Amino acid sequence: MTIEALGKIYREMGIVGAGGAGFPTYAKLNNKAETILLNCAECEPLLRLHRQLLKFHAPVIIEAFDKTREILGAKEGVVCIKDHYKGAIEAVTALLPKYPNLRIKILPIVYPAGDEVVMIYEATGKVVRPGGLPIEQGVAVFNVETMYNAYHALKGEPLTSKLVTVAGEVKNPMTVRVPLGVSLKEIVEYAGGETVEDYVYWTGGPMMGMLEPTTAPVTKTTNSVFVLPADHYLVRRSKSDYRVETARAAASCCQCKMCTDLCPRNNLGHPIEPHKIMLAAACNNFKDISAFLNTFYCSSCGVCELYACPQGLSPRKLIQEVKAGLKNAGITPPLGVEAGKVSPVREYRKVPLDRLVSRLAVKKYQANAPLDNQLIEGFKLVNIPTRMHIGAPSKPVVKFGDRVERGQLIAEAVKGLSVNIHASISGLVIEADKNHIVIKAD
């Protein structure tokens, strides 16, 4: 099979990155890849589905991973797993004799080990330049669940469901497979419902996640939903006002540089220095515009804000606002920026996961959340967004009143970066526009 043929399958079957922002998988296929990585680091605290999936379904995941390596012509594939994911490590180790071009890289139990740039350095010793793509270093990275979905795509099965960890203040924490478009409220109810009266829903991990309405649909990138008390530390921090945080920075930031010293990207030589943007943005200091331009290289991992700052200030929030303002003004990242030297003390500036969990006040939510990979059925309605991936939204090919079967094409990839979308349940289309398609079950 050629790279083009494999890409066509992934595009038509709707395969996108299941562990992050939803980058279409076909666009990562490149014959310049010398090494491909399988990401089982689960960057965020509390997340469990990738280690669980690899532990129980390693044969199909590794088969798809090595098949992808072979088609790309990559010399080796590296399965990156955190040290304490013992079940996943054992499952992959048992398969390695069958795959001589694969090896395991044990990652330290730190945050953010699953960050693409960080993991590439840990596994290969290569540094992706600021604003650059992994393929420039001859590397391509694929998520565990993405490869699980890829295996089924190669069997002709389109992507219509998602694994989601449900935890926090719920009666029965679990990891379940649900149809795309099901509301978060419905899967929380399946897990026994909320255990506190005043709550919010938080999707993604504690560090980079966000508040979501209970009616929000499960998408191709929904990894988790955590029910948190409405007054939880993370919730209060997420709701803080940018203007207030700017004033706090101007009044309190002592330029101790802890935010920069612990920044994972800065320690790899990237020119992102949170302490400088704190001074520049808070005090309207435009003498050094590089402080503003370098916000483009921030990964928004949150270490500066939720772990490093001894005064509880919000460097990430200021960086995000500055970055958004630059983009809205049509300003793009500077060209030709290269990474500096990797910090000689980088090893001593990694963030221990256990300590981070304690800082975030989420230790009580470290539940097992056992995996049930059987598709849950019986949902009456799904609301499927046409944009569940980076790139252009898919174009609906169904209309109000059409009857569809599960797996049927309902929105097609458009020109540019885009993938197909398929019905996640059988039923009647009761709404279809450029933003979403709603299907009512039979």
C-alpha positions in Angstrom: 0.0 0.0 0.0 1.2 3.5 -0.8 1.3 6.5 1.5 -1.4 8.1 -0.7 -3.7 5.1 -0.5 -3.3 4.9 3.3 -4.0 8.6 3.6 -7.1 8.2 1.5 -8.4 5.5 3.8 -7.7 7.6 7.0 -9.4 10.7 5.4 -12.4 8.8 4.2 -12.9 6.9 7.5 -12.6 10.2 9.5 -9.5 9.4 11.5 -8.0 12.3 13.4 -5.7 12.7 16.4 -7.7 11.4 19.4 -5.3 12.6 22.0 -5.1 16.3 21.4 -6.4 19.0 19.0 -7.7 16.5 16.3 -5.1 17.0 13.6 -6.2 14.8 10.6 -4.1 11.7 10.7 -3.7 11.5 6.9 -1.8 14.8 6.9 0.9 13.4 9.2 1.8 10.7 6.7 5.1 11.6 5.1 8.0 9.7 3.6 10.4 12.0 5.3 9.6 10.3 8.6 12.6 8.3 9.9 11.1 7.6 13.3 7.4 7.4 14.3 6.3 7.6 17.9 3.3 6.1 19.6 2.2 8.4 22.4 1.0 6.6 25.5 2.1 9.3 27.9 -1.3 10.7 28.7 0.2 14.2 29.3 -2.4 15.3 31.8 -3.0 14.0 35.3 -6.0 11.8 36.0 -6.5 10.6 32.4 -6.5 6.8 32.0 -8.0 5.7 28.7 -4.8 5.5 26.6 -2.9 3.2 29.0 -6.0 1.1 29.5 -6.6 0.8 25.7 -3.0 -0.2 25.1 -3.0 -2.7 28.0 -6.1 -4.6 26.7 -5.8 -4.0 22.9 -2.1 -3.9 22.3 -2.1 -6.4 19.4 -4.3 -4.3 17.1 -2.8 -1.0 18.1 0.8 -2.2 17.6 -0.2 -3.9 14.3 -1.6 -0.6 13.0 1.4 1.3 14.3 3.9 -0.9 12.6 1.9 -1.0 9.4 1.9 2.8 9.3 5.7 2.7 10.0 6.2 0.2 7.1 4.2 2.2 4.6 6.0 5.5 5.5 9.3 3.8 5.2 10.4 4.8 8.7 13.4 3.0 10.1 11.9 2.6 13.6 8.8 3.0 15.7 9.1 3.9 19.3 6.3 3.2 21.8 6.5 5.9 24.5 5.0 4.8 27.8 5.2 6.4 31.3 7.1 4.3 33.8 4.1 3.5 36.0 1.9 2.2 33.2 3.0 -1.4 34.0 0.1 -3.1 32.3 0.7 -1.3 29.0 4.4 -1.9 29.2 4.0 -5.6 29.7 1.4 -5.9 26.9 3.7 -4.2 24.4 6.9 -6.0 25.6 5.2 -9.3 24.9 4.7 -8.3 21.3 8.1 -6.8 20.5 9.7 -10.1 19.3 7.2 -10.0 16.4 8.1 -6.4 15.5 11.9 -6.0 15.2 11.6 -2.4 14.1 9.8 -1.3 17.2 11.1 -0.5 20.7 9.8 0.9 23.9 10.9 4.2 25.5 10.0 4.5 29.2 9.1 8.1 30.0 9.6 9.7 33.4 6.5 10.3 35.6 6.4 14.0 35.0 4.3 16.6 33.4 4.1 17.3 30.4 5.7 14.1 29.2 3.0 13.7 26.6 3.7 17.1 25.0 4.7 16.3 21.4 7.9 18.4 21.5 8.9 17.2 24.9 8.3 13.5 24.0 10.2 13.8 20.8 13.3 15.0 22.7 12.9 12.3 25.4 12.6 9.5 22.8 15.0 10.7 20.1 17.2 13.5 21.5 15.9 15.8 18.7 14.6 19.3 19.3 11.7 20.5 17.2 12.3 24.2 16.3 10.0 26.8 17.8 6.8 26.9 15.7 8.1 23.9 13.7 6.6 20.6 12.8 8.0 17.2 14.0 8.4 16.0 10.4 11.2 18.6 10.0 13.2 16.4 12.4 12.1 13.3 10.6 9.6 12.4 13.2 5.8 11.7 13.2 3.7 11.2 16.3 0.5 9.2 16.7 -1.7 8.7 19.7 -2.7 5.3 21.0 -6.4 5.7 20.4 -5.7 7.1 17.0 -3.9 3.9 16.0 -6.7 1.8 17.5 -9.1 3.7 15.2 -6.6 3.4 12.3 -6.7 -0.4 12.7 -10.4 -0.4 12.3 -10.3 2.1 9.4 -8.0 -0.4 7.6 -10.8 -2.9 8.0 -13.3 -0.5 6.4 -14.9 0.8 9.7 -15.4 4.5 9.9 -14.9 6.4 13.2 -18.3 6.8 14.9 -17.5 6.5 18.6 -15.2 7.8 21.3 -13.7 6.5 24.5 -14.2 8.9 27.4 -13.1 8.7 31.0 -15.8 9.9 33.4 -14.5 10.8 36.8 -14.4 13.3 39.6 -17.6 13.8 41.6 -19.5 10.9 40.0 -20.8 7.8 41.7 -19.0 5.2 39.5 -15.9 6.5 37.7 -15.4 4.6 34.4 -14.0 4.8 30.9 -16.7 4.1 28.3 -17.2 4.0 24.6 -20.1 6.2 23.4 -21.4 7.4 20.0 -20.1 10.7 18.8 -22.5 13.5 19.5 -23.9 12.2 22.8 -24.2 14.9 25.5 -21.8 14.9 28.4 -24.7 14.9 30.8 -25.9 11.5 29.4 -22.5 9.8 30.0 -22.2 11.3 33.5 -25.7 9.8 34.2 -24.5 6.5 32.9 -21.7 6.7 35.4 -24.2 7.0 38.2 -24.6 10.8 38.1 -23.1 13.6 40.2 -22.3 13.2 43.9 -22.4 17.0 44.7 -25.3 19.4 44.2 -23.4 22.4 42.9 -21.1 21.2 40.1 -19.5 22.0 36.8 -18.3 19.8 33.9 -14.6 20.0 33.0 -13.3 18.3 29.8 -9.7 17.4 29.2 -7.1 17.2 31.9 -6.8 19.5 35.0 -3.9 21.5 33.4 -5.2 22.2 29.9 -8.9 21.4 30.1 -11.8 23.7 30.2 -15.3 24.2 31.5 -18.1 22.8 29.2 -21.9 23.0 29.4 -23.6 19.8 30.4 -25.2 19.7 26.9 -21.9 19.8 25.1 -21.5 16.8 22.7 -18.8 14.2 22.7 -16.4 14.8 19.8 -13.5 13.0 18.2 -11.2 14.7 20.7 -13.2 14.3 23.9 -11.0 12.3 26.2 -12.6 12.9 29.6 -15.3 14.7 31.5 -14.7 15.5 35.2 -17.4 16.6 37.5 -16.0 19.2 39.8 -17.5 21.2 42.7 -18.4 24.6 41.4 -16.0 26.2 43.9 -13.1 24.0 43.1 -9.6 25.7 42.8 -9.4 24.9 39.1 -12.8 26.3 38.4 -12.0 29.5 40.2 -8.7 30.0 38.4 -10.3 29.3 35.0 -12.9 32.0 35.6 -10.5 34.8 36.6 -10.7 38.0 34.6 -7.8 38.9 32.3 -7.9 42.5 33.4 -7.8 41.6 37.0 -4.9 39.2 36.4 -3.0 41.9 34.5 -3.4 44.3 37.4 -2.3 41.6 39.8 0.8 41.0 37.7 1.6 44.7 37.6 1.3 44.9 41.4 2.8 41.6 42.5 5.2 40.0 39.9 8.7 40.2 41.3 10.4 38.8 38.2 11.7 35.7 40.1 11.7 33.8 36.8 10.3 30.6 38.3 7.7 30.5 35.5 10.4 30.6 32.9 12.8 28.3 34.8 10.2 25.6 34.9 8.8 26.1 31.4 9.2 22.8 29.5 9.6 24.5 26.1 12.0 27.1 27.4 14.2 24.2 28.9 14.3 22.8 25.4 15.7 26.1 24.0 12.5 27.7 22.8 12.4 31.5 23.3 9.3 31.6 25.4 9.9 33.4 28.7 6.7 33.9 30.7 8.3 36.3 33.2 9.1 38.7 30.4 5.5 38.8 29.1 4.3 39.3 32.7 6.4 42.5 32.9 5.7 43.7 29.3 2.0 43.1 29.2 1.2 44.1 32.7 3.2 47.3 32.5 2.6 48.2 28.8 6.4 47.9 28.2 7.0 47.8 24.5 10.7 48.3 24.5 11.3 44.6 23.8 8.7 43.4 21.4 10.2 39.9 21.3 8.5 39.3 24.7 5.2 39.6 22.8 6.2 37.8 19.6 7.6 34.9 21.6 4.1 34.1 23.0 3.5 32.2 19.7 5.8 29.5 21.0 3.8 28.8 24.2 2.2 25.4 24.3 -0.3 26.5 27.0 0.7 23.6 29.2 0.0 25.7 32.3 3.1 24.9 34.4 3.9 28.6 34.8 0.4 29.4 36.1 -0.7 26.3 38.1 2.6 25.1 39.4 5.6 27.5 39.1 4.4 30.9 40.3 4.8 31.3 44.1 2.3 34.1 44.1 -0.5 32.4 42.2 -0.3 34.8 39.3 -1.5 33.9 35.8 1.3 34.0 33.1 -0.6 31.6 30.8 -3.7 33.8 30.8 -1.7 36.8 29.8 0.2 34.9 27.2 -3.0 33.5 25.7 -4.6 37.0 25.5 -1.5 38.5 23.9 -1.2 35.6 21.4 -4.9 36.0 20.5 -4.5 39.7 20.0 -1.5 39.3 17.7 -3.4 36.7 15.6 -6.5 38.9 15.4 -4.2 41.8 14.2 -2.9 39.5 11.4 0.6 39.2 12.9 2.3 35.9 12.3 5.2 34.2 14.1 8.7 35.4 13.1 10.4 33.2 10.4 13.6 31.3 10.8 13.6 31.1 14.6 15.8 28.3 15.8 15.9 26.6 19.2 18.8 27.5 21.5 20.7 25.0 23.6 18.8 22.6 25.8 19.1 23.7 29.4 21.9 21.7 31.2 19.6 21.6 34.3 16.5 20.5 32.5 16.4 17.1 34.2 16.1 18.9 37.6 13.2 21.1 36.4 10.7 18.5 35.4 7.4 18.6 37.2 6.7 15.4 39.3 3.2 14.2 38.6 2.3 13.4 42.2 3.3 16.8 43.4 1.3 18.4 40.6 -1.8 16.4 41.5 -1.5 17.7 45.1 -1.1 21.3 44.0 -4.2 21.1 41.8 -6.3 19.6 44.6 -7.4 16.7 42.4 -5.7 13.8 44.3 -9.1 12.5 45.5 -10.2 12.0 41.9 -7.4 9.6 40.9 -9.9 6.8 40.5 -9.3 3.6 38.5 -12.1 4.4 36.1 -12.1 0.8 34.6 -12.4 0.5 30.8 -15.5 -0.9 29.1 -14.8 -0.9 25.4 -18.2 -2.1 24.3 -20.2 0.6 22.6 -23.0 1.9 24.8 -26.2 2.0 22.8 -29.7 3.2 23.4 -29.1 7.0 23.2 -32.1 8.9 21.8 -30.3 11.8 20.2 -26.8 12.8 19.0 -25.6 16.2 18.0 -22.6 15.8 15.8 -20.4 18.9 15.1 -19.1 19.4 11.6 -15.8 20.6 13.0 -14.2 18.0 15.2 -10.7 18.4 13.8 -8.1 21.1 13.0 -8.8 22.4 9.5 -11.9 23.1 7.5 -15.3 21.8 8.8 -16.8 19.0 6.9 -19.7 19.7 4.5 -23.1 18.0 5.3 -24.4 15.6 2.6 -27.6 14.9 4.4 -30.6 17.1 5.1 -33.7 17.3 7.4 -35.8 14.2 7.1 -33.2 11.9 5.7 -32.9 8.5 7.4 -29.3 7.3 8.1 -27.6 4.2 9.2 -24.8 4.1 11.7 -21.5 4.4 9.8 -23.1 6.2 6.9 -21.4 9.3 5.5 -23.2 12.4 6.7 -20.5 15.1 6.1 -17.7 15.0 3.5 -14.2 16.3 3.7 -13.8 19.6 1.8 -10.8 21.0 0.0 -7.8 21.5 2.3 -7.3 19.9 5.7 -10.5 18.0 6.4 -12.0 14.5 7.0 -15.3 12.7 6.5 -17.9 12.4 9.3 -20.2 9.5 9.7 -23.5 8.8 11.5 -22.9 7.5 15.0 -26.4 6.1 15.4 -29.2 5.0 13.0 -32.1 7.3 12.8 -33.7 10.4 11.4 -31.9 13.6 10.6 -33.9 16.4 12.4 -31.4 19.2 11.8 -28.4 19.7 9.5 -26.5 22.9 8.8 -22.9 24.0 8.4 -22.2 23.7 12.1 -23.8 20.4 13.2 -26.0 17.4 12.3 -28.6 16.1 14.8 -29.9 12.6 14.5 -32.8 11.2 16.4 -32.7 7.5 17.0 -35.3 5.1 15.6 
